[in-house]
């Protein structure tokens, strides 16, 4: 288990670096609110400089250009901070609950939701089991649902791509419980696959009022959802 999580952390680092570098600058992977000016040399005496026979021009250090964060998405600074917050929850002892709850806070502060659940794939890939829910009266933890042979299953399980439905008309033909969903005042859905090493571990399921979610919310939510890999690995045993 430890080596699997270690591999995930390496891939996560590469992921965040690639997201950040799309704007053409160095990635920011720490809390920028407490950032201090970069220090190039802390103790000049400890650095050995080879002898040269020509003058060397020493240029002042260049501060990291963080404008790339807002070039793609005005909400990106908040989203990256939420990613870090979920990662911090990995160290908590009560797993997977601590990470799932931290992710819930992150989703609430970025894309929002009125219902948040997490399901894990069961052996064989024909059923999912709910391991987290913000409405246990209607969608209890431990509840199971079959993976039906339809376009939704192909999208999420087969292609391991997120599913977005902006209105009940878009998800009603695919969800047997669509009447229950709409009775709760919910009309838009994001199902976010959490995969590792080519295997679908589970999904994050966010639901809100009709028209609440659009394409730009999917990328934000997926950045957070990917942080649930360790939690789902623990849940699966």
C-alpha positions as CSV (number, residue, x, y, z in Angstrom):
1,X,0.0,0.0,0.0
2,X,2.8,2.4,0.9
3,X,4.5,2.0,-2.5
4,X,1.2,2.6,-4.3
5,X,0.6,5.8,-2.5
6,X,4.2,6.9,-3.1
7,X,3.7,6.3,-6.8
8,X,0.5,8.4,-6.6
9,X,2.3,11.3,-4.9
10,X,4.9,11.4,-7.7
11,X,2.2,11.4,-10.4
12,X,0.3,14.1,-8.5
13,X,3.4,16.3,-8.4
14,X,3.8,16.0,-12.1
15,X,0.1,16.7,-12.6
16,X,0.1,20.0,-10.6
17,X,3.4,21.0,-12.3
18,X,1.8,20.5,-15.7
19,X,-1.3,22.4,-14.8
20,X,0.6,25.3,-13.4
21,X,3.2,25.5,-16.2
22,X,0.5,25.9,-18.9
23,X,0.7,29.6,-18.2
24,X,4.5,29.7,-18.9
25,X,5.8,30.2,-15.4
26,X,7.1,28.1,-12.5
27,X,4.3,26.2,-10.7
28,X,3.1,27.4,-7.3
29,X,2.7,24.4,-4.9
30,X,2.6,26.1,-1.5
31,X,0.4,28.6,0.3
32,X,1.2,31.9,-1.4
33,X,-0.4,33.9,1.4
34,X,2.6,33.3,3.6
35,X,5.2,33.4,0.8
36,X,8.4,35.2,1.6
37,X,10.8,36.8,-1.0
38,X,13.1,34.2,-2.5
39,X,16.6,34.0,-1.0
40,X,19.3,32.9,-3.4
41,X,22.3,32.6,-1.0
42,X,21.8,32.1,2.8
43,X,25.5,31.8,3.7
44,X,28.0,33.0,1.0
45,X,30.9,31.5,2.9
46,X,29.5,28.0,2.5
47,X,29.5,28.2,-1.3
48,X,32.7,27.4,-3.2
49,X,33.1,29.3,-6.4
50,X,35.6,28.0,-9.0
51,X,38.3,30.3,-10.1
52,X,37.7,32.0,-13.4
53,X,39.9,34.1,-15.7
54,X,37.1,36.3,-16.9
55,X,34.6,38.5,-15.2
56,X,31.3,36.9,-14.2
57,X,28.1,38.9,-14.3
58,X,25.9,38.3,-11.3
59,X,22.3,39.0,-12.0
60,X,19.7,39.6,-9.3
61,X,17.4,36.7,-8.6
62,X,14.1,36.8,-10.6
63,X,11.0,36.6,-8.5
64,X,8.5,33.9,-9.6
65,X,5.9,35.3,-11.9
66,X,2.6,34.1,-10.5
67,X,0.3,35.9,-12.9
68,X,-0.1,32.6,-14.7
69,X,-2.6,31.5,-12.0
70,X,-5.2,34.0,-13.2
71,X,-4.5,33.7,-16.9
72,X,-6.5,30.5,-17.3
73,X,-9.1,30.8,-14.6
74,X,-10.0,33.5,-12.1
75,X,-10.7,30.8,-9.5
76,X,-7.4,28.9,-9.9
77,X,-5.7,30.3,-6.8
78,X,-8.5,29.1,-4.6
79,X,-8.6,25.7,-6.3
80,X,-4.9,25.1,-5.8
81,X,-5.2,26.1,-2.2
82,X,-8.0,23.7,-1.7
83,X,-5.9,20.9,-3.3
84,X,-3.2,21.6,-0.7
85,X,-5.8,21.5,2.1
86,X,-7.0,18.1,1.0
87,X,-3.4,16.9,0.8
88,X,-2.8,18.0,4.4
89,X,-5.6,15.8,5.5
90,X,-3.8,12.7,4.2
91,X,-1.7,12.9,7.4
92,X,-4.7,12.5,9.7
93,X,-5.2,9.1,11.3
94,X,-8.9,8.6,10.8
95,X,-8.8,7.6,7.1
96,X,-10.6,7.7,4.7
97,X,-13.0,10.0,6.6
98,X,-10.6,12.9,7.2
99,X,-9.7,13.2,3.5
100,X,-13.2,12.8,2.3
101,X,-14.4,15.5,4.6
102,X,-11.5,17.8,3.6
103,X,-12.5,17.3,0.0
104,X,-16.1,18.1,0.8
105,X,-14.9,21.5,2.3
106,X,-12.9,22.1,-0.8
107,X,-15.8,21.4,-3.2
108,X,-18.0,23.6,-1.1
109,X,-15.6,26.5,-1.4
110,X,-15.0,26.2,-5.1
111,X,-17.8,24.7,-7.2
112,X,-20.4,24.3,-4.5
113,X,-22.9,21.5,-4.0
114,X,-26.2,20.5,-2.3
115,X,-25.3,16.8,-2.2
116,X,-21.9,15.3,-2.1
117,X,-21.3,11.5,-2.1
118,X,-18.3,9.3,-2.8
119,X,-18.7,5.7,-4.1
120,X,-16.0,3.0,-4.6
121,X,-16.0,0.4,-7.2
122,X,-16.6,-3.1,-6.0
123,X,-14.8,-6.2,-7.2
124,X,-15.9,-7.1,-10.7
125,X,-16.8,-3.5,-11.6
126,X,-20.5,-4.2,-11.7
127,X,-21.5,-2.4,-8.5
128,X,-20.5,0.7,-6.5
129,X,-20.7,1.2,-2.8
130,X,-21.3,4.6,-1.1
131,X,-18.6,5.4,1.4
132,X,-19.5,9.0,2.1
133,X,-22.7,11.0,1.9
134,X,-23.9,14.4,3.1
135,X,-27.5,13.1,3.1
136,X,-27.4,9.7,4.8
137,X,-31.2,9.7,5.2
138,X,-31.7,9.4,1.4
139,X,-28.3,8.2,0.3
140,X,-26.9,6.2,3.2
141,X,-23.3,5.1,3.6
142,X,-23.0,1.5,2.6
143,X,-25.7,1.7,-0.1
144,X,-25.0,0.0,-3.4
145,X,-25.9,0.7,-6.9
146,X,-25.4,-1.3,-10.1
147,X,-23.3,0.0,-13.0
148,X,-25.9,-0.1,-15.8
149,X,-24.9,-0.6,-19.4
150,X,-25.5,2.9,-20.7
151,X,-23.7,6.0,-21.9
152,X,-23.0,7.2,-18.4
153,X,-21.3,4.0,-17.4
154,X,-19.3,4.0,-20.6
155,X,-18.2,7.6,-20.0
156,X,-17.2,7.2,-16.3
157,X,-16.1,3.6,-16.0
158,X,-15.1,2.8,-19.6
159,X,-13.4,6.0,-20.5
160,X,-12.7,7.3,-17.0
161,X,-13.9,10.7,-18.0
162,X,-16.2,13.1,-15.9
163,X,-19.9,13.2,-16.6
164,X,-21.8,16.5,-16.6
165,X,-25.5,17.0,-16.7
166,X,-26.8,20.5,-16.5
167,X,-30.5,19.7,-16.3
168,X,-32.7,16.7,-15.2
169,X,-33.5,16.0,-18.8
170,X,-29.9,15.2,-19.4
171,X,-29.5,12.7,-16.6
172,X,-33.1,11.3,-16.2
173,X,-32.7,8.6,-19.0
174,X,-29.4,7.4,-17.3
175,X,-30.2,7.5,-13.6
176,X,-32.9,5.1,-12.2
177,X,-33.2,7.3,-9.1
178,X,-33.8,10.5,-11.1
179,X,-37.1,11.1,-9.4
180,X,-35.5,11.0,-6.0
181,X,-32.8,13.4,-7.2
182,X,-35.3,16.0,-8.5
183,X,-37.5,15.6,-5.4
184,X,-34.6,16.9,-3.4
185,X,-34.5,20.0,-5.6
186,X,-31.4,18.8,-7.5
187,X,-31.1,19.3,-11.2
188,X,-27.4,19.2,-12.2
189,X,-24.8,16.6,-11.7
190,X,-21.1,16.1,-11.9
191,X,-19.7,12.5,-11.6
192,X,-15.9,12.7,-11.3
193,X,-13.9,9.5,-11.8
194,X,-11.0,8.8,-9.4
195,X,-8.5,6.5,-11.1
196,X,-5.1,5.2,-10.4
197,X,-2.7,3.0,-12.5
198,X,-5.3,2.5,-15.2
199,X,-8.0,1.4,-12.7
200,X,-11.2,3.2,-11.7
201,X,-11.3,3.3,-7.9
202,X,-14.5,5.2,-7.5
203,X,-16.4,8.4,-8.2
204,X,-17.1,11.8,-6.6
205,X,-20.7,12.7,-7.1
206,X,-21.7,16.4,-6.8
207,X,-25.3,17.5,-7.2
208,X,-26.8,21.0,-7.2
209,X,-29.8,22.9,-8.5
210,X,-30.6,22.9,-12.2
211,X,-28.0,24.9,-14.2
212,X,-25.6,25.2,-11.4
213,X,-22.8,23.3,-13.1
214,X,-21.1,24.1,-16.4
215,X,-18.0,22.9,-18.2
216,X,-15.6,25.3,-16.4
217,X,-16.6,23.7,-13.1
218,X,-15.6,20.2,-14.2
219,X,-11.9,21.0,-14.4
220,X,-11.8,22.7,-11.0
221,X,-13.7,19.8,-9.4
222,X,-11.4,17.2,-11.0
223,X,-8.3,18.8,-9.5
224,X,-9.8,18.2,-6.1
225,X,-11.3,14.8,-6.8
226,X,-7.9,13.4,-7.8
227,X,-6.7,14.0,-4.3
228,X,-9.0,11.2,-3.1
229,X,-6.8,8.5,-4.6
230,X,-5.2,7.6,-1.2
231,X,-8.6,7.6,0.6
232,X,-10.1,5.2,-2.0
233,X,-7.1,3.0,-1.8
234,X,-7.5,2.8,2.0
235,X,-11.3,2.2,1.6
236,X,-10.7,-0.7,-0.8
237,X,-8.3,-2.4,1.7
